Structure formats: structure tokens, C-alpha cells
Amino acid sequence: MLVSFFSNDELKINNHKKKIYSYKKAANAGLIDAQLNLGYSDIYGEGVKRDEGKAVHWYKKAAANKDDRACYNLGLCYKHGDGVKKSKRWAKYYFSMAHRLGHKLAKGQLRELNKES
């Protein structure tokens, strides 16, 4: 019989740290999904201290590799001013790129931004 010396909360924290470590290693090697996962973790504070600027950094790395999800997330960051200065122009740029790359929700975001103009 195994006995755990960690509480459930301690295990969750330890698992998050291992996950983040693995994501960073893979993201620095250029793995797009890892870059997206780090961006998500940073923007929502999942397993790390919330840091919207770091999220933008990882999303930009993934977007440079033409990832539609990263472009869409960057559009949201610019639309709301999360980790960057709010900019309708940059939001439209990234939503347009996401749309061209096949992201299903990007077109709706573009329509919404155009209505605000």
C-alpha cells in the first residue's frame, strides 16, 4: 500500500510546475502547441502567476509559424488590451490573419470590430 505525503493541493501545484517546465522546453524548441499552452497558462494564471505580456510573447511565436489559434488569441489581446496596448488596427490584423488561416471565429470578430468603426 502506497501512502501519499502530499495533500491534493500540493500535488496539483507540483503537476502544474512539471507541465509548465515541459511546455517551456518544447516551446523553446519551436513546438507550436506548447507555445499556445504557455500563452494560455500565462494569460489565465493556470499553474503560473498571471502575466499577459508573457502570453502575448508566446502567442506571437506561434503566430510567426502561421498558427490560426495564436493569431486569433493575439486579436483578442489587442482588442481588449491584454498584455499590449489596446489597438483596433492590430486586432483587425490578427483576426484577418486568423481568418485567412481558417479560424472559424475570426470572421465574427472582424464583423464586430467593423461595426464599432
N, C-alpha and C positions, 0 to 999 in steps of 0.2 A: 504494500500500500504506500502510495506517494503522499507526502504531506507538503502542502504549499506554505511557504513562509512569507508570501506576499499577499496583500489584500487585492481585491479585484481592481481597485483604482490604481494601485502600483503596477499591476500587470498591464493595464491599458496604457499607462504612461510609458512603460518600457517598450511595449509593442509599437507605439507611435514613434518613439525615438529610433527604433530599428527600421521602421518603414521609411521615415524621413531620411535616414542615413543611406538606405538603399536607393531611394529616389534621387538623392543628390549625386550619388556615384553614377547612376545610369543617365541622369540629365546632363551631367558634365561630359559624358561620353557621346551625347547627341541624341539620346532616345526621347522622341517627342512625347510619348505618353508619360514618361517620368517628369518632363518639364511641365506638362499640363497638371499633373498631380501635385507638384510642388507649388505651382501657381494657385491651385485650388486651396491647398493647405494654408498657404500664406494669406490669401485674401479672406478666408473664413476662420483662421486660427485653429485649424484642425491639427493637433499634435505639436504645434509651434505657437509662438506669440504672433498675433495677427500683425502682418506687415504688408500693406497693399503695394508699396513700392517694390518689394521683392517679387510679389505676384506679377506685376507688370513686367519685370525683368524676365521671368521665366516664360510668360506668355509671348513676349517679343522674340525670344529664342525659338520657340515653337513656330511662331508666325513666319519667321525668316525661312523656315522649311515648308512654307505654304500649307500649314495646317488650318483647316477651316474653323475648328473649335477655338484655337488660340486667337485667330482673327476676330471671331465673334466675341470672345471674352474681352479682348482689348477694346472692341467697340463699346462694350458695356462700361469698361473702366473709364473711357473718355466721356461717355455720355453722362455718367454720374460723378466723375471727378474722384474716382477711387485710385489712389496711388499716383495720379497725374493731375495736371490742371485740366479742369472741365473744358472740353472742346468739341463743339458740334461738328466742325470740319474733320477732325481726326476720327471721331466716332463714325461719321459717314464713310471715311476712307476705309476703316477696318471692317465695317459692316458690308461695304461694297465688295471688298476682297473676299470676305467670308461667303457672301452670296455667289460670287464667281467660282469659288472653290466647292460650292454645293451645300452650304449650310442652310438648312430648311427654315430657320427662324430669322435669318438675317434680313430677308426682304421685308418682313413686317416691321423690323426696327427701322429700316430705311424709310418706309412709308410714314411711320410715326415721327421721325425726325423732320421729314419734308413737310408734314402738317404744321409743325411748330414754326417753320420759317415764315 
